[in-house]
Amino acid sequence: MKKAICLSCVVPQWELERRIALIKDAGYDGFEAHHPANEEEARQIKGLADKHGLTVHSVMGGTHWRLPLSSPDPQTRKQAIEGIEQALHFAALMGAEGVLVVPAVVNEQTDYKTAWDLSLQSLKHLVGVAKRLGVQIWVENVWNRFLLSPLEFAAYIDELNHSANSDGDGVVGAYFDVGNILAYGYPQHWIRSWANASSGCI
């Protein structure tokens, strides 16, 4: 088993190399990078990770709250897709396995069915980009009032994987947060229900 930590959680006021060195000193194998501002920053993060013998495990898609993939507004949705496309590109540059993606946000403006349909539509486009770049999309469970059961979560991921490849190639998986899920259920129940699933949830 490998251990990684979110870079954004590590003494944010320190300069970047000092933070990455601390991750190594603390015994981690790698870290999740924030969404870089540009390619130069992505390459800097990758270079420092290599220097300290660490892996960039994943990249946090930085636009998915401000620009939801489920937005009823087509222009917002277009910008949301572009933001995750950029994160996938940066992940490929840094050698990361995947990008953390919040798939949808249910709120007063966006009902559950709309969030389901529009987020799937957005992600089906992004699956093709991820597959081409050799990077996975990891759907995270957060307090976004969406994907509220393990069976539903697995079905959502299965649909995305089957849209990408007739054999269900695992381009999409779950970035399962056992802490976040306590608002809706028990993490062990989710893990057990996924153990024999065809989805990329485990």
WOBELBEL-V267905 format. One record per residue. N is the residue number from 1. RES is the residue in one letter. PHI is phi in degrees with one decimal (NA if undefined). OMEGA is omega in degrees with one decimal (999 if undefined). D_CENTER is the distance of its C-alpha to the mean C-alpha in Angstrom with 2 decimals. Layout:
BEGIN
n = (N:N)
res = (RES:RES)
phi = (PHI:PHI)
omega = (OMEGA:OMEGA)
d_center = (D_CENTER:D_CENTER)
END
This chain:
BEGIN
n = (1:2:3:4:5:6:7:8:9:10:11:12:13:14:15:16:17:18:19:20:21:22:23:24:25:26:27:28:29:30:31:32:33:34:35:36:37:38:39:40:41:42:43:44:45:46:47:48:49:50:51:52:53:54:55:56:57:58:59:60:61:62:63:64:65:66:67:68:69:70:71:72:73:74:75:76:77:78:79:80:81:82:83:84:85:86:87:88:89:90:91:92:93:94:95:96:97:98:99:100:101:102:103:104:105:106:107:108:109:110:111:112:113:114:115:116:117:118:119:120:121:122:123:124:125:126:127:128:129:130:131:132:133:134:135:136:137:138:139:140:141:142:143:144:145:146:147:148:149:150:151:152:153:154:155:156:157:158:159:160:161:162:163:164:165:166:167:168:169:170:171:172:173:174:175:176:177:178:179:180:181:182:183:184:185:186:187:188:189:190:191:192:193:194:195:196:197:198:199:200:201:202)
res = (M:K:K:A:I:C:L:S:C:V:V:P:Q:W:E:L:E:R:R:I:A:L:I:K:D:A:G:Y:D:G:F:E:A:H:H:P:A:N:E:E:E:A:R:Q:I:K:G:L:A:D:K:H:G:L:T:V:H:S:V:M:G:G:T:H:W:R:L:P:L:S:S:P:D:P:Q:T:R:K:Q:A:I:E:G:I:E:Q:A:L:H:F:A:A:L:M:G:A:E:G:V:L:V:V:P:A:V:V:N:E:Q:T:D:Y:K:T:A:W:D:L:S:L:Q:S:L:K:H:L:V:G:V:A:K:R:L:G:V:Q:I:W:V:E:N:V:W:N:R:F:L:L:S:P:L:E:F:A:A:Y:I:D:E:L:N:H:S:A:N:S:D:G:D:G:V:V:G:A:Y:F:D:V:G:N:I:L:A:Y:G:Y:P:Q:H:W:I:R:S:W:A:N:A:S:S:G:C:I)
phi = (NA:-107.2:-113.5:-135.9:-132.3:-72.6:-57.5:-64.3:-85.6:-100.4:30.6:-54.7:-78.9:-77.9:-73.3:-57.1:-64.4:-63.2:-67.0:-67.3:-62.3:-64.8:-59.0:-64.0:-62.4:-78.9:94.9:-81.1:-92.1:-173.1:-153.5:-91.9:-84.7:-71.6:-71.5:-62.8:-73.4:-163.4:-63.7:-59.4:-66.9:-60.3:-67.8:-63.9:-61.3:-62.1:-62.1:-70.6:-62.8:-61.4:-58.1:-100.0:68.8:-115.9:-106.7:-81.7:-69.6:-159.7:-125.7:-84.7:-64.8:-86.9:-110.7:-71.3:-84.1:-68.9:-126.5:-67.3:-66.7:-102.3:-61.5:-68.1:-83.9:-58.7:-68.6:-62.3:-64.0:-62.1:-65.9:-63.2:-62.1:-62.6:-64.8:-73.9:-56.8:-63.9:-62.3:-63.8:-62.7:-64.1:-60.5:-63.0:-62.6:-92.5:73.8:-77.6:-74.5:-157.3:-120.7:-72.0:-130.8:-83.6:-75.0:-161.8:-129.8:-93.1:-151.2:-63.1:-86.4:-125.8:-77.3:-61.0:-63.3:-63.3:-60.9:-61.2:-65.5:-72.6:-68.6:-62.3:-58.9:-65.3:-70.4:-62.6:-67.6:-69.7:-59.1:-63.8:-65.5:-60.9:-63.5:-63.7:-84.7:74.5:-123.1:-94.2:-102.6:-112.0:-78.1:-99.1:-88.9:-131.8:-83.4:-112.3:59.6:-140.6:54.1:-93.3:-140.1:-64.2:-68.4:-66.2:-60.4:-63.4:-64.4:-62.8:-67.3:-59.4:-61.3:-67.1:-66.2:-70.2:-70.8:-85.3:-160.0:-61.2:-93.7:72.2:-51.8:-78.7:-76.0:-114.8:-141.5:-100.1:-98.1:-86.4:-100.8:-69.1:-78.1:-58.8:-71.0:-62.9:-70.4:-120.5:178.9:-117.0:-56.6:-64.0:-67.9:-63.7:-62.2:-65.4:-70.0:-91.7:-55.9:-112.3:-77.6:-83.9:-75.5:-90.6:-77.5:-118.2)
omega = (177.6:-179.0:176.7:-179.7:177.3:-178.8:-178.8:-179.9:-171.9:176.0:-173.6:-176.8:178.0:174.4:-166.5:-175.7:179.2:179.3:-179.5:176.8:179.1:177.2:177.7:-178.5:-178.5:175.0:177.9:177.7:-178.3:-178.9:171.7:-179.2:169.6:177.7:-177.6:178.9:-176.6:-179.0:179.7:179.2:178.2:179.9:177.2:179.4:179.6:-179.6:179.4:176.4:178.5:-178.4:-176.3:175.7:-179.2:176.1:168.3:-172.8:-174.8:177.6:177.5:176.3:-167.8:-174.2:-166.7:174.7:-178.8:-178.5:-175.5:175.2:-179.2:-175.5:176.1:-179.8:-176.2:-178.9:176.4:-180.0:178.2:178.2:178.6:178.9:179.3:179.4:178.8:173.3:179.4:178.8:177.1:178.0:178.7:178.4:178.4:178.6:-176.0:-179.6:-179.9:-179.8:-173.7:178.3:174.7:-178.1:168.2:-168.1:-175.1:175.3:176.0:179.6:-177.3:-178.5:-174.8:179.9:-171.9:-177.9:178.2:178.9:179.1:-174.5:-176.0:179.0:175.8:178.3:179.8:-176.0:177.4:173.5:-176.2:178.1:178.3:177.8:-179.3:-178.7:179.6:-177.4:-177.5:-179.1:178.5:171.8:-179.2:-178.4:-178.1:171.8:178.2:-176.7:-178.3:176.7:-175.5:-178.0:-169.3:175.0:-178.8:-179.7:178.4:179.3:180.0:179.8:179.3:-179.9:177.8:-179.4:179.6:179.5:179.9:177.2:-177.9:-172.3:-176.1:179.0:176.0:-180.0:-170.2:175.5:-177.3:176.5:179.3:170.9:-166.6:179.4:-176.0:176.9:180.0:-172.4:-179.2:176.5:-174.0:-175.3:-174.8:-173.7:-178.3:178.2:178.7:-177.5:-179.6:-177.8:179.7:-169.9:-178.5:-179.2:178.6:-177.4:177.8:-174.0:-178.4:999)
d_center = (19.67:17.85:16.90:14.40:14.14:12.25:14.50:14.73:16.48:19.13:22.25:20.88:24.51:25.07:24.89:21.98:23.88:25.33:22.00:20.77:24.21:23.97:20.79:22.91:25.92:24.16:23.57:19.85:18.84:15.97:13.45:10.04:11.09:11.04:10.88:14.33:17.12:18.38:18.89:21.47:19.21:16.62:19.66:21.00:18.02:18.17:21.95:22.01:19.66:22.06:25.04:24.17:23.19:19.52:16.40:13.38:11.01:7.65:7.03:5.93:6.20:9.59:11.21:9.70:12.26:15.12:14.66:13.33:12.68:15.28:17.92:21.40:22.31:21.95:21.91:19.10:17.08:18.10:16.97:13.54:13.20:14.69:12.32:9.21:11.82:12.70:9.40:9.54:13.16:12.80:10.61:13.51:16.01:14.90:14.71:11.16:10.12:6.53:3.88:1.16:3.35:6.61:8.65:12.02:14.41:17.75:20.60:24.24:23.61:21.17:22.30:20.34:21.61:20.90:17.28:16.98:18.88:17.51:13.78:14.66:16.77:14.20:11.60:14.62:15.36:12.01:12.25:15.44:14.14:11.52:14.44:16.82:14.93:14.30:10.54:8.26:5.58:3.91:5.11:5.91:9.65:11.06:14.52:14.12:16.81:14.90:14.62:17.24:18.39:17.28:19.26:17.76:14.15:15.39:17.35:14.57:12.56:16.01:16.93:14.12:14.94:18.60:18.40:17.23:19.83:22.79:22.29:18.79:17.27:13.89:11.65:9.26:8.69:8.00:6.33:9.78:11.20:14.95:16.03:14.38:15.76:19.26:19.65:19.78:20.98:21.21:18.44:21.00:21.74:18.22:18.08:21.59:21.08:18.32:20.42:22.31:19.96:19.43:15.73:13.00:12.43:14.06)
END
